[in-house]
Amino acid sequence: MNANQQTLDKIKEYINNNYNPSHCGYTELRSEGNGNDIFNDGCSCGKSWELYLIANIIGMRLEAPEESDDEY
């Protein structure tokens, strides 16, 4: 296995271990009343969306991200 394939395999493993489709639907309403959690929710949401997008670029098939039904 060449270095490029090893790198791609590590990226896929990281995505599989860290992508959480439910985190993609986090909004500020989820953390309402719990200000300490807003930052963590935002980071988790952003991270999962980025991993989903990267997975699409490299041809991985993942469970679709959940999207919030919250209305603003």
CHARMM-style PDB file with segment names, atoms N, HN, CA, C and O in Angstrom:
ATOM      1  N   MET     1       0.852  -1.177   0.000  1.00  0.00      PROA
ATOM      2  CA  MET     1       0.000   0.000   0.000  1.00  0.00      PROA
ATOM      3  C   MET     1       0.899   1.242   0.000  1.00  0.00      PROA
ATOM      4  O   MET     1       1.846   1.334   0.782  1.00  0.00      PROA
ATOM      5  N   ASN     2       0.595   2.179  -0.873  1.00  0.00      PROA
ATOM      6  HN  ASN     2      -0.174   2.104  -1.508  1.00  0.00      PROA
ATOM      7  CA  ASN     2       1.434   3.373  -0.950  1.00  0.00      PROA
ATOM      8  C   ASN     2       1.021   4.407   0.100  1.00  0.00      PROA
ATOM      9  O   ASN     2      -0.003   4.260   0.768  1.00  0.00      PROA
ATOM     10  N   ALA     3       1.833   5.449   0.230  1.00  0.00      PROA
ATOM     11  HN  ALA     3       2.665   5.569  -0.313  1.00  0.00      PROA
ATOM     12  CA  ALA     3       1.615   6.476   1.259  1.00  0.00      PROA
ATOM     13  C   ALA     3       0.298   7.209   1.056  1.00  0.00      PROA
ATOM     14  O   ALA     3      -0.382   7.534   2.029  1.00  0.00      PROA
ATOM     15  N   ASN     4      -0.078   7.476  -0.202  1.00  0.00      PROA
ATOM     16  HN  ASN     4       0.474   7.212  -0.993  1.00  0.00      PROA
ATOM     17  CA  ASN     4      -1.343   8.168  -0.462  1.00  0.00      PROA
ATOM     18  C   ASN     4      -2.535   7.345  -0.001  1.00  0.00      PROA
ATOM     19  O   ASN     4      -3.483   7.885   0.570  1.00  0.00      PROA
ATOM     20  N   GLN     5      -2.491   6.043  -0.244  1.00  0.00      PROA
ATOM     21  HN  GLN     5      -1.722   5.605  -0.708  1.00  0.00      PROA
ATOM     22  CA  GLN     5      -3.596   5.176   0.172  1.00  0.00      PROA
ATOM     23  C   GLN     5      -3.648   5.075   1.695  1.00  0.00      PROA
ATOM     24  O   GLN     5      -4.734   5.038   2.275  1.00  0.00      PROA
ATOM     25  N   GLN     6      -2.503   5.031   2.337  1.00  0.00      PROA
ATOM     26  HN  GLN     6      -1.622   5.062   1.866  1.00  0.00      PROA
ATOM     27  CA  GLN     6      -2.464   4.986   3.799  1.00  0.00      PROA
ATOM     28  C   GLN     6      -3.067   6.263   4.384  1.00  0.00      PROA
ATOM     29  O   GLN     6      -3.823   6.210   5.355  1.00  0.00      PROA
ATOM     30  N   THR     7      -2.736   7.395   3.799  1.00  0.00      PROA
ATOM     31  HN  THR     7      -2.123   7.439   3.011  1.00  0.00      PROA
ATOM     32  CA  THR     7      -3.289   8.666   4.263  1.00  0.00      PROA
ATOM     33  C   THR     7      -4.801   8.693   4.073  1.00  0.00      PROA
ATOM     34  O   THR     7      -5.532   9.106   4.973  1.00  0.00      PROA
ATOM     35  N   LEU     8      -5.268   8.259   2.919  1.00  0.00      PROA
ATOM     36  HN  LEU     8      -4.674   7.924   2.188  1.00  0.00      PROA
ATOM     37  CA  LEU     8      -6.705   8.224   2.648  1.00  0.00      PROA
ATOM     38  C   LEU     8      -7.411   7.280   3.620  1.00  0.00      PROA
ATOM     39  O   LEU     8      -8.502   7.595   4.096  1.00  0.00      PROA
ATOM     40  N   ASP     9      -6.821   6.154   3.915  1.00  0.00      PROA
ATOM     41  HN  ASP     9      -5.935   5.898   3.528  1.00  0.00      PROA
ATOM     42  CA  ASP     9      -7.406   5.209   4.868  1.00  0.00      PROA
ATOM     43  C   ASP     9      -7.507   5.821   6.270  1.00  0.00      PROA
ATOM     44  O   ASP     9      -8.488   5.600   6.979  1.00  0.00      PROA
ATOM     45  N   LYS    10      -6.496   6.584   6.660  1.00  0.00      PROA
ATOM     46  HN  LYS    10      -5.699   6.764   6.083  1.00  0.00      PROA
ATOM     47  CA  LYS    10      -6.531   7.254   7.970  1.00  0.00      PROA
ATOM     48  C   LYS    10      -7.626   8.312   8.011  1.00  0.00      PROA
ATOM     49  O   LYS    10      -8.314   8.458   9.022  1.00  0.00      PROA
ATOM     50  N   ILE    11      -7.789   9.046   6.920  1.00  0.00      PROA
ATOM     51  HN  ILE    11      -7.231   8.927   6.100  1.00  0.00      PROA
ATOM     52  CA  ILE    11      -8.852  10.056   6.851  1.00  0.00      PROA
ATOM     53  C   ILE    11     -10.219   9.387   6.955  1.00  0.00      PROA
ATOM     54  O   ILE    11     -11.085   9.853   7.697  1.00  0.00      PROA
ATOM     55  N   LYS    12     -10.414   8.306   6.221  1.00  0.00      PROA
ATOM     56  HN  LYS    12      -9.712   7.928   5.619  1.00  0.00      PROA
ATOM     57  CA  LYS    12     -11.693   7.578   6.272  1.00  0.00      PROA
ATOM     58  C   LYS    12     -11.968   7.048   7.672  1.00  0.00      PROA
ATOM     59  O   LYS    12     -13.099   7.117   8.154  1.00  0.00      PROA
ATOM     60  N   GLU    13     -10.946   6.521   8.320  1.00  0.00      PROA
ATOM     61  HN  GLU    13     -10.027   6.465   7.928  1.00  0.00      PROA
ATOM     62  CA  GLU    13     -11.104   6.017   9.680  1.00  0.00      PROA
ATOM     63  C   GLU    13     -11.504   7.150  10.631  1.00  0.00      PROA
ATOM     64  O   GLU    13     -12.386   6.981  11.472  1.00  0.00      PROA
ATOM     65  N   TYR    14     -10.851   8.295  10.489  1.00  0.00      PROA
ATOM     66  HN  TYR    14     -10.135   8.433   9.805  1.00  0.00      PROA
ATOM     67  CA  TYR    14     -11.176   9.451  11.334  1.00  0.00      PROA
ATOM     68  C   TYR    14     -12.628   9.880  11.115  1.00  0.00      PROA
ATOM     69  O   TYR    14     -13.353  10.148  12.073  1.00  0.00      PROA
ATOM     70  N   ILE    15     -13.043   9.942   9.858  1.00  0.00      PROA
ATOM     71  HN  ILE    15     -12.454   9.724   9.080  1.00  0.00      PROA
ATOM     72  CA  ILE    15     -14.425  10.319   9.558  1.00  0.00      PROA
ATOM     73  C   ILE    15     -15.392   9.315  10.168  1.00  0.00      PROA
ATOM     74  O   ILE    15     -16.365   9.708  10.812  1.00  0.00      PROA
ATOM     75  N   ASN    16     -15.142   8.039   9.977  1.00  0.00      PROA
ATOM     76  HN  ASN    16     -14.352   7.720   9.454  1.00  0.00      PROA
ATOM     77  CA  ASN    16     -16.034   7.004  10.521  1.00  0.00      PROA
ATOM     78  C   ASN    16     -16.127   7.057  12.044  1.00  0.00      PROA
ATOM     79  O   ASN    16     -17.174   6.747  12.613  1.00  0.00      PROA
ATOM     80  N   ASN    17     -15.047   7.443  12.699  1.00  0.00      PROA
ATOM     81  HN  ASN    17     -14.197   7.694  12.237  1.00  0.00      PROA
ATOM     82  CA  ASN    17     -15.034   7.481  14.164  1.00  0.00      PROA
ATOM     83  C   ASN    17     -15.568   8.787  14.748  1.00  0.00      PROA
ATOM     84  O   ASN    17     -15.878   8.841  15.938  1.00  0.00      PROA
ATOM     85  N   ASN    18     -15.683   9.835  13.941  1.00  0.00      PROA
ATOM     86  HN  ASN    18     -15.431   9.791  12.974  1.00  0.00      PROA
ATOM     87  CA  ASN    18     -16.034  11.144  14.484  1.00  0.00      PROA
ATOM     88  C   ASN    18     -17.282  11.785  13.885  1.00  0.00      PROA
ATOM     89  O   ASN    18     -17.829  12.711  14.484  1.00  0.00      PROA
ATOM     90  N   TYR    19     -17.744  11.333  12.738  1.00  0.00      PROA
ATOM     91  HN  TYR    19     -17.299  10.581  12.251  1.00  0.00      PROA
ATOM     92  CA  TYR    19     -18.935  11.920  12.122  1.00  0.00      PROA
ATOM     93  C   TYR    19     -20.174  11.493  12.898  1.00  0.00      PROA
ATOM     94  O   TYR    19     -20.351  10.314  13.203  1.00  0.00      PROA
ATOM     95  N   ASN    20     -21.025  12.459  13.213  1.00  0.00      PROA
ATOM     96  HN  ASN    20     -20.881  13.417  12.965  1.00  0.00      PROA
ATOM     97  CA  ASN    20     -22.273  12.174  13.912  1.00  0.00      PROA
ATOM     98  C   ASN    20     -23.381  12.962  13.227  1.00  0.00      PROA
ATOM     99  O   ASN    20     -23.473  14.178  13.394  1.00  0.00      PROA
ATOM    100  N   PRO    21     -24.232  12.271  12.448  1.00  0.00      PROA
ATOM    101  CA  PRO    21     -25.257  12.985  11.679  1.00  0.00      PROA
ATOM    102  C   PRO    21     -26.229  13.784  12.540  1.00  0.00      PROA
ATOM    103  O   PRO    21     -26.752  14.803  12.091  1.00  0.00      PROA
ATOM    104  N   SER    22     -26.475  13.342  13.756  1.00  0.00      PROA
ATOM    105  HN  SER    22     -26.050  12.514  14.121  1.00  0.00      PROA
ATOM    106  CA  SER    22     -27.419  14.081  14.606  1.00  0.00      PROA
ATOM    107  C   SER    22     -26.837  15.424  15.040  1.00  0.00      PROA
ATOM    108  O   SER    22     -27.588  16.368  15.283  1.00  0.00      PROA
ATOM    109  N   HSD    23     -25.522  15.523  15.141  1.00  0.00      PROA
ATOM    110  HN  HSD    23     -24.911  14.756  14.944  1.00  0.00      PROA
ATOM    111  CA  HSD    23     -24.898  16.787  15.535  1.00  0.00      PROA
ATOM    112  C   HSD    23     -25.064  17.861  14.464  1.00  0.00      PROA
ATOM    113  O   HSD    23     -24.991  19.051  14.769  1.00  0.00      PROA
ATOM    114  N   CYS    24     -25.286  17.458  13.216  1.00  0.00      PROA
ATOM    115  HN  CYS    24     -25.345  16.492  12.967  1.00  0.00      PROA
ATOM    116  CA  CYS    24     -25.445  18.431  12.133  1.00  0.00      PROA
ATOM    117  C   CYS    24     -26.709  19.265  12.295  1.00  0.00      PROA
ATOM    118  O   CYS    24     -26.811  20.345  11.713  1.00  0.00      PROA
ATOM    119  N   GLY    25     -27.660  18.792  13.062  1.00  0.00      PROA
ATOM    120  HN  GLY    25     -27.578  17.915  13.535  1.00  0.00      PROA
ATOM    121  CA  GLY    25     -28.905  19.511  13.255  1.00  0.00      PROA
ATOM    122  C   GLY    25     -28.933  20.398  14.481  1.00  0.00      PROA
ATOM    123  O   GLY    25     -29.972  20.980  14.796  1.00  0.00      PROA
ATOM    124  N   TYR    26     -27.823  20.514  15.174  1.00  0.00      PROA
ATOM    125  HN  TYR    26     -26.980  20.042  14.919  1.00  0.00      PROA
ATOM    126  CA  TYR    26     -27.790  21.361  16.370  1.00  0.00      PROA
ATOM    127  C   TYR    26     -28.017  22.830  16.010  1.00  0.00      PROA
ATOM    128  O   TYR    26     -27.481  23.328  15.020  1.00  0.00      PROA
ATOM    129  N   THR    27     -28.804  23.501  16.813  1.00  0.00      PROA
ATOM    130  HN  THR    27     -29.239  23.096  17.618  1.00  0.00      PROA
ATOM    131  CA  THR    27     -29.027  24.944  16.657  1.00  0.00      PROA
ATOM    132  C   THR    27     -28.892  25.591  18.025  1.00  0.00      PROA
ATOM    133  O   THR    27     -28.742  24.908  19.038  1.00  0.00      PROA
ATOM    134  N   GLU    28     -28.949  26.919  18.042  1.00  0.00      PROA
ATOM    135  HN  GLU    28     -29.072  27.474  17.220  1.00  0.00      PROA
ATOM    136  CA  GLU    28     -28.870  27.618  19.319  1.00  0.00      PROA
ATOM    137  C   GLU    28     -30.078  27.315  20.197  1.00  0.00      PROA
ATOM    138  O   GLU    28     -29.994  27.452  21.417  1.00  0.00      PROA
ATOM    139  N   LEU    29     -31.191  26.911  19.610  1.00  0.00      PROA
ATOM    140  HN  LEU    29     -31.258  26.800  18.618  1.00  0.00      PROA
ATOM    141  CA  LEU    29     -32.368  26.568  20.406  1.00  0.00      PROA
ATOM    142  C   LEU    29     -32.134  25.308  21.238  1.00  0.00      PROA
ATOM    143  O   LEU    29     -32.717  25.155  22.312  1.00  0.00      PROA
ATOM    144  N   ARG    30     -31.288  24.411  20.749  1.00  0.00      PROA
ATOM    145  HN  ARG    30     -30.814  24.535  19.877  1.00  0.00      PROA
ATOM    146  CA  ARG    30     -30.985  23.190  21.494  1.00  0.00      PROA
ATOM    147  C   ARG    30     -30.329  23.511  22.830  1.00  0.00      PROA
ATOM    148  O   ARG    30     -30.560  22.817  23.820  1.00  0.00      PROA
ATOM    149  N   SER    31     -29.513  24.560  22.860  1.00  0.00      PROA
ATOM    150  HN  SER    31     -29.326  25.124  22.056  1.00  0.00      PROA
ATOM    151  CA  SER    31     -28.772  24.911  24.066  1.00  0.00      PROA
ATOM    152  C   SER    31     -29.420  26.060  24.841  1.00  0.00      PROA
ATOM    153  O   SER    31     -28.829  26.586  25.785  1.00  0.00      PROA
ATOM    154  N   GLU    32     -30.609  26.441  24.450  1.00  0.00      PROA
ATOM    155  HN  GLU    32     -31.088  26.014  23.683  1.00  0.00      PROA
ATOM    156  CA  GLU    32     -31.266  27.559  25.126  1.00  0.00      PROA
ATOM    157  C   GLU    32     -31.359  27.284  26.620  1.00  0.00      PROA
ATOM    158  O   GLU    32     -31.813  26.220  27.039  1.00  0.00      PROA
ATOM    159  N   GLY    33     -30.932  28.235  27.403  1.00  0.00      PROA
ATOM    160  HN  GLY    33     -30.562  29.100  27.062  1.00  0.00      PROA
ATOM    161  CA  GLY    33     -30.948  28.083  28.853  1.00  0.00      PROA
ATOM    162  C   GLY    33     -29.713  27.385  29.402  1.00  0.00      PROA
ATOM    163  O   GLY    33     -29.556  27.262  30.617  1.00  0.00      PROA
ATOM    164  N   ASN    34     -28.846  26.933  28.525  1.00  0.00      PROA
ATOM    165  HN  ASN    34     -28.973  27.033  27.538  1.00  0.00      PROA
ATOM    166  CA  ASN    34     -27.623  26.255  28.956  1.00  0.00      PROA
ATOM    167  C   ASN    34     -26.449  26.863  28.197  1.00  0.00      PROA
ATOM    168  O   ASN    34     -25.876  26.236  27.305  1.00  0.00      PROA
ATOM    169  N   GLY    35     -26.104  28.082  28.562  1.00  0.00      PROA
ATOM    170  HN  GLY    35     -26.569  28.591  29.287  1.00  0.00      PROA
ATOM    171  CA  GLY    35     -25.078  28.833  27.852  1.00  0.00      PROA
ATOM    172  C   GLY    35     -23.735  28.146  27.764  1.00  0.00      PROA
ATOM    173  O   GLY    35     -22.998  28.357  26.801  1.00  0.00      PROA
ATOM    174  N   ASN    36     -23.399  27.330  28.746  1.00  0.00      PROA
ATOM    175  HN  ASN    36     -23.998  27.159  29.528  1.00  0.00      PROA
ATOM    176  CA  ASN    36     -22.107  26.642  28.731  1.00  0.00      PROA
ATOM    177  C   ASN    36     -22.006  25.633  27.593  1.00  0.00      PROA
ATOM    178  O   ASN    36     -20.903  25.281  27.173  1.00  0.00      PROA
ATOM    179  N   ASP    37     -23.135  25.171  27.095  1.00  0.00      PROA
ATOM    180  HN  ASP    37     -24.030  25.458  27.435  1.00  0.00      PROA
ATOM    181  CA  ASP    37     -23.143  24.114  26.091  1.00  0.00      PROA
ATOM    182  C   ASP    37     -23.162  24.654  24.662  1.00  0.00      PROA
ATOM    183  O   ASP    37     -22.914  23.901  23.721  1.00  0.00      PROA
ATOM    184  N   ILE    38     -23.449  25.927  24.482  1.00  0.00      PROA
ATOM    185  HN  ILE    38     -23.651  26.539  25.247  1.00  0.00      PROA
ATOM    186  CA  ILE    38     -23.593  26.481  23.137  1.00  0.00      PROA
ATOM    187  C   ILE    38     -22.308  26.320  22.333  1.00  0.00      PROA
ATOM    188  O   ILE    38     -22.363  25.907  21.174  1.00  0.00      PROA
ATOM    189  N   PHE    39     -21.173  26.632  22.909  1.00  0.00      PROA
ATOM    190  HN  PHE    39     -21.129  26.968  23.849  1.00  0.00      PROA
ATOM    191  CA  PHE    39     -19.911  26.526  22.184  1.00  0.00      PROA
ATOM    192  C   PHE    39     -19.647  25.086  21.754  1.00  0.00      PROA
ATOM    193  O   PHE    39     -19.300  24.833  20.601  1.00  0.00      PROA
ATOM    194  N   ASN    40     -19.810  24.146  22.680  1.00  0.00      PROA
ATOM    195  HN  ASN    40     -20.091  24.352  23.617  1.00  0.00      PROA
ATOM    196  CA  ASN    40     -19.563  22.734  22.347  1.00  0.00      PROA
ATOM    197  C   ASN    40     -20.508  22.238  21.269  1.00  0.00      PROA
ATOM    198  O   ASN    40     -20.096  21.510  20.366  1.00  0.00      PROA
ATOM    199  N   ASP    41     -21.775  22.628  21.357  1.00  0.00      PROA
ATOM    200  HN  ASP    41     -22.110  23.220  22.090  1.00  0.00      PROA
ATOM    201  CA  ASP    41     -22.733  22.219  20.325  1.00  0.00      PROA
ATOM    202  C   ASP    41     -22.343  22.781  18.963  1.00  0.00      PROA
ATOM    203  O   ASP    41     -22.418  22.084  17.951  1.00  0.00      PROA
ATOM    204  N   GLY    42     -21.924  24.049  18.942  1.00  0.00      PROA
ATOM    205  HN  GLY    42     -21.863  24.615  19.763  1.00  0.00      PROA
ATOM    206  CA  GLY    42     -21.507  24.657  17.683  1.00  0.00      PROA
ATOM    207  C   GLY    42     -20.298  23.964  17.080  1.00  0.00      PROA
ATOM    208  O   GLY    42     -20.232  23.749  15.870  1.00  0.00      PROA
ATOM    209  N   CYS    43     -19.348  23.617  17.926  1.00  0.00      PROA
ATOM    210  HN  CYS    43     -19.401  23.792  18.909  1.00  0.00      PROA
ATOM    211  CA  CYS    43     -18.152  22.902  17.443  1.00  0.00      PROA
ATOM    212  C   CYS    43     -18.518  21.519  16.919  1.00  0.00      PROA
ATOM    213  O   CYS    43     -18.037  21.105  15.864  1.00  0.00      PROA
ATOM    214  N   SER    44     -19.362  20.808  17.646  1.00  0.00      PROA
ATOM    215  HN  SER    44     -19.753  21.144  18.503  1.00  0.00      PROA
ATOM    216  CA  SER    44     -19.779  19.468  17.215  1.00  0.00      PROA
ATOM    217  C   SER    44     -20.540  19.525  15.900  1.00  0.00      PROA
ATOM    218  O   SER    44     -20.342  18.686  15.022  1.00  0.00      PROA
ATOM    219  N   CYS    45     -21.408  20.516  15.769  1.00  0.00      PROA
ATOM    220  HN  CYS    45     -21.569  21.198  16.482  1.00  0.00      PROA
ATOM    221  CA  CYS    45     -22.187  20.687  14.545  1.00  0.00      PROA
ATOM    222  C   CYS    45     -21.262  20.972  13.368  1.00  0.00      PROA
ATOM    223  O   CYS    45     -21.345  20.310  12.334  1.00  0.00      PROA
ATOM    224  N   GLY    46     -20.391  21.947  13.524  1.00  0.00      PROA
ATOM    225  HN  GLY    46     -20.324  22.485  14.364  1.00  0.00      PROA
ATOM    226  CA  GLY    46     -19.477  22.313  12.445  1.00  0.00      PROA
ATOM    227  C   GLY    46     -18.550  21.177  12.053  1.00  0.00      PROA
ATOM    228  O   GLY    46     -18.303  20.945  10.869  1.00  0.00      PROA
ATOM    229  N   LYS    47     -18.039  20.472  13.050  1.00  0.00      PROA
ATOM    230  HN  LYS    47     -18.239  20.660  14.012  1.00  0.00      PROA
ATOM    231  CA  LYS    47     -17.122  19.358  12.783  1.00  0.00      PROA
ATOM    232  C   LYS    47     -17.820  18.268  11.974  1.00  0.00      PROA
ATOM    233  O   LYS    47     -17.260  17.755  11.005  1.00  0.00      PROA
ATOM    234  N   SER    48     -19.023  17.919  12.363  1.00  0.00      PROA
ATOM    235  HN  SER    48     -19.479  18.335  13.150  1.00  0.00      PROA
ATOM    236  CA  SER    48     -19.731  16.853  11.654  1.00  0.00      PROA
ATOM    237  C   SER    48     -20.092  17.270  10.233  1.00  0.00      PROA
ATOM    238  O   SER    48     -20.014  16.460   9.309  1.00  0.00      PROA
ATOM    239  N   TRP    49     -20.485  18.526  10.054  1.00  0.00      PROA
ATOM    240  HN  TRP    49     -20.548  19.184  10.804  1.00  0.00      PROA
ATOM    241  CA  TRP    49     -20.764  18.995   8.689  1.00  0.00      PROA
ATOM    242  C   TRP    49     -19.501  18.952   7.835  1.00  0.00      PROA
ATOM    243  O   TRP    49     -19.556  18.519   6.684  1.00  0.00      PROA
ATOM    244  N   GLU    50     -18.378  19.386   8.367  1.00  0.00      PROA
ATOM    245  HN  GLU    50     -18.334  19.738   9.302  1.00  0.00      PROA
ATOM    246  CA  GLU    50     -17.120  19.355   7.611  1.00  0.00      PROA
ATOM    247  C   GLU    50     -16.724  17.920   7.258  1.00  0.00      PROA
ATOM    248  O   GLU    50     -16.292  17.651   6.137  1.00  0.00      PROA
ATOM    249  N   LEU    51     -16.870  17.011   8.206  1.00  0.00      PROA
ATOM    250  HN  LEU    51     -17.221  17.230   9.116  1.00  0.00      PROA
ATOM    251  CA  LEU    51     -16.530  15.616   7.926  1.00  0.00      PROA
ATOM    252  C   LEU    51     -17.442  15.039   6.851  1.00  0.00      PROA
ATOM    253  O   LEU    51     -16.992  14.264   6.007  1.00  0.00      PROA
ATOM    254  N   TYR    52     -18.715  15.410   6.876  1.00  0.00      PROA
ATOM    255  HN  TYR    52     -19.080  16.040   7.561  1.00  0.00      PROA
ATOM    256  CA  TYR    52     -19.648  14.949   5.849  1.00  0.00      PROA
ATOM    257  C   TYR    52     -19.230  15.464   4.469  1.00  0.00      PROA
ATOM    258  O   TYR    52     -19.242  14.716   3.492  1.00  0.00      PROA
ATOM    259  N   LEU    53     -18.865  16.734   4.396  1.00  0.00      PROA
ATOM    260  HN  LEU    53     -18.855  17.342   5.190  1.00  0.00      PROA
ATOM    261  CA  LEU    53     -18.454  17.314   3.118  1.00  0.00      PROA
ATOM    262  C   LEU    53     -17.166  16.688   2.596  1.00  0.00      PROA
ATOM    263  O   LEU    53     -17.052  16.403   1.404  1.00  0.00      PROA
ATOM    264  N   ILE    54     -16.203  16.474   3.478  1.00  0.00      PROA
ATOM    265  HN  ILE    54     -16.296  16.706   4.446  1.00  0.00      PROA
ATOM    266  CA  ILE    54     -14.946  15.825   3.077  1.00  0.00      PROA
ATOM    267  C   ILE    54     -15.216  14.401   2.602  1.00  0.00      PROA
ATOM    268  O   ILE    54     -14.648  13.957   1.604  1.00  0.00      PROA
ATOM    269  N   ALA    55     -16.075  13.695   3.314  1.00  0.00      PROA
ATOM    270  HN  ALA    55     -16.536  14.056   4.124  1.00  0.00      PROA
ATOM    271  CA  ALA    55     -16.426  12.323   2.922  1.00  0.00      PROA
ATOM    272  C   ALA    55     -17.016  12.304   1.512  1.00  0.00      PROA
ATOM    273  O   ALA    55     -16.697  11.420   0.717  1.00  0.00      PROA
ATOM    274  N   ASN    56     -17.869  13.270   1.203  1.00  0.00      PROA
ATOM    275  HN  ASN    56     -18.128  13.988   1.848  1.00  0.00      PROA
ATOM    276  CA  ASN    56     -18.429  13.338  -0.147  1.00  0.00      PROA
ATOM    277  C   ASN    56     -17.345  13.578  -1.191  1.00  0.00      PROA
ATOM    278  O   ASN    56     -17.390  12.992  -2.273  1.00  0.00      PROA
ATOM    279  N   ILE    57     -16.389  14.417  -0.886  1.00  0.00      PROA
ATOM    280  HN  ILE    57     -16.352  14.893  -0.007  1.00  0.00      PROA
ATOM    281  CA  ILE    57     -15.306  14.719  -1.829  1.00  0.00      PROA
ATOM    282  C   ILE    57     -14.490  13.470  -2.141  1.00  0.00      PROA
ATOM    283  O   ILE    57     -14.089  13.259  -3.285  1.00  0.00      PROA
ATOM    284  N   ILE    58     -14.242  12.639  -1.124  1.00  0.00      PROA
ATOM    285  HN  ILE    58     -14.568  12.811  -0.194  1.00  0.00      PROA
ATOM    286  CA  ILE    58     -13.399  11.454  -1.345  1.00  0.00      PROA
ATOM    287  C   ILE    58     -14.219  10.204  -1.673  1.00  0.00      PROA
ATOM    288  O   ILE    58     -13.678   9.100  -1.732  1.00  0.00      PROA
ATOM    289  N   GLY    59     -15.519  10.383  -1.886  1.00  0.00      PROA
ATOM    290  HN  GLY    59     -15.958  11.280  -1.838  1.00  0.00      PROA
ATOM    291  CA  GLY    59     -16.346   9.282  -2.373  1.00  0.00      PROA
ATOM    292  C   GLY    59     -16.914   8.356  -1.319  1.00  0.00      PROA
ATOM    293  O   GLY    59     -17.365   7.259  -1.648  1.00  0.00      PROA
ATOM    294  N   MET    60     -16.905   8.764  -0.068  1.00  0.00      PROA
ATOM    295  HN  MET    60     -16.538   9.655   0.200  1.00  0.00      PROA
ATOM    296  CA  MET    60     -17.498   7.937   0.987  1.00  0.00      PROA
ATOM    297  C   MET    60     -19.016   8.143   1.010  1.00  0.00      PROA
ATOM    298  O   MET    60     -19.514   9.214   0.665  1.00  0.00      PROA
ATOM    299  N   ARG    61     -19.722   7.122   1.414  1.00  0.00      PROA
ATOM    300  HN  ARG    61     -19.317   6.252   1.694  1.00  0.00      PROA
ATOM    301  CA  ARG    61     -21.162   7.236   1.604  1.00  0.00      PROA
ATOM    302  C   ARG    61     -21.440   7.184   3.103  1.00  0.00      PROA
ATOM    303  O   ARG    61     -21.121   6.210   3.784  1.00  0.00      PROA
ATOM    304  N   LEU    62     -22.041   8.260   3.591  1.00  0.00      PROA
ATOM    305  HN  LEU    62     -22.301   9.051   3.037  1.00  0.00      PROA
ATOM    306  CA  LEU    62     -22.373   8.350   5.005  1.00  0.00      PROA
ATOM    307  C   LEU    62     -23.869   8.545   5.165  1.00  0.00      PROA
ATOM    308  O   LEU    62     -24.564   8.937   4.227  1.00  0.00      PROA
ATOM    309  N   GLU    63     -24.351   8.266   6.363  1.00  0.00      PROA
ATOM    310  HN  GLU    63     -23.787   7.948   7.125  1.00  0.00      PROA
ATOM    311  CA  GLU    63     -25.735   8.581   6.686  1.00  0.00      PROA
ATOM    312  C   GLU    63     -25.922  10.084   6.513  1.00  0.00      PROA
ATOM    313  O   GLU    63     -25.069  10.875   6.915  1.00  0.00      PROA
ATOM    314  N   ALA    64     -27.036  10.466   5.917  1.00  0.00      PROA
ATOM    315  HN  ALA    64     -27.729   9.823   5.590  1.00  0.00      PROA
ATOM    316  CA  ALA    64     -27.296  11.890   5.666  1.00  0.00      PROA
ATOM    317  C   ALA    64     -27.354  12.665   6.977  1.00  0.00      PROA
ATOM    318  O   ALA    64     -27.840  12.150   7.984  1.00  0.00      PROA
ATOM    319  N   PRO    65     -26.862  13.897   6.965  1.00  0.00      PROA
ATOM    320  CA  PRO    65     -26.918  14.719   8.173  1.00  0.00      PROA
ATOM    321  C   PRO    65     -28.364  15.057   8.530  1.00  0.00      PROA
ATOM    322  O   PRO    65     -29.202  15.271   7.655  1.00  0.00      PROA
ATOM    323  N   GLU    66     -28.632  15.100   9.816  1.00  0.00      PROA
ATOM    324  HN  GLU    66     -27.950  14.926  10.527  1.00  0.00      PROA
ATOM    325  CA  GLU    66     -29.934  15.545  10.276  1.00  0.00      PROA
ATOM    326  C   GLU    66     -29.968  17.066  10.216  1.00  0.00      PROA
ATOM    327  O   GLU    66     -28.984  17.739  10.525  1.00  0.00      PROA
ATOM    328  N   GLU    67     -31.107  17.586   9.816  1.00  0.00      PROA
ATOM    329  HN  GLU    67     -31.906  17.039   9.566  1.00  0.00      PROA
ATOM    330  CA  GLU    67     -31.248  19.034   9.775  1.00  0.00      PROA
ATOM    331  C   GLU    67     -32.357  19.426  10.737  1.00  0.00      PROA
ATOM    332  O   GLU    67     -33.347  18.712  10.894  1.00  0.00      PROA
ATOM    333  N   SER    68     -32.177  20.548  11.361  1.00  0.00      PROA
ATOM    334  HN  SER    68     -31.372  21.128  11.233  1.00  0.00      PROA
ATOM    335  CA  SER    68     -33.105  21.017  12.382  1.00  0.00      PROA
ATOM    336  C   SER    68     -34.420  21.484  11.768  1.00  0.00      PROA
ATOM    337  O   SER    68     -34.447  22.034  10.667  1.00  0.00      PROA
ATOM    338  N   ASP    69     -35.495  21.259  12.490  1.00  0.00      PROA
ATOM    339  HN  ASP    69     -35.473  20.812  13.384  1.00  0.00      PROA
ATOM    340  CA  ASP    69     -36.809  21.774  12.100  1.00  0.00      PROA
ATOM    341  C   ASP    69     -37.102  23.094  12.789  1.00  0.00      PROA
ATOM    342  O   ASP    69     -38.186  23.654  12.627  1.00  0.00      PROA
ATOM    343  N   ASP    70     -36.136  23.597  13.561  1.00  0.00      PROA
ATOM    344  HN  ASP    70     -35.255  23.141  13.693  1.00  0.00      PROA
ATOM    345  CA  ASP    70     -36.338  24.858  14.283  1.00  0.00      PROA
ATOM    346  C   ASP    70     -36.621  25.977  13.297  1.00  0.00      PROA
ATOM    347  O   ASP    70     -35.966  26.095  12.261  1.00  0.00      PROA
ATOM    348  N   GLU    71     -37.594  26.783  13.632  1.00  0.00      PROA
ATOM    349  HN  GLU    71     -38.126  26.687  14.473  1.00  0.00      PROA
ATOM    350  CA  GLU    71     -37.894  27.960  12.820  1.00  0.00      PROA
ATOM    351  C   GLU    71     -37.394  29.193  13.531  1.00  0.00      PROA
ATOM    352  O   GLU    71     -37.435  29.269  14.759  1.00  0.00      PROA
ATOM    353  N   TYR    72     -36.926  30.152  12.773  1.00  0.00      PROA
ATOM    354  HN  TYR    72     -36.893  30.090  11.775  1.00  0.00      PROA
ATOM    355  CA  TYR    72     -36.377  31.370  13.351  1.00  0.00      PROA
ATOM    356  C   TYR    72     -37.291  32.511  13.081  1.00  0.00      PROA
ATOM    357  OT1 TYR    72     -37.009  33.638  13.488  1.00  0.00      PROA
TER     358      TYR     72
END
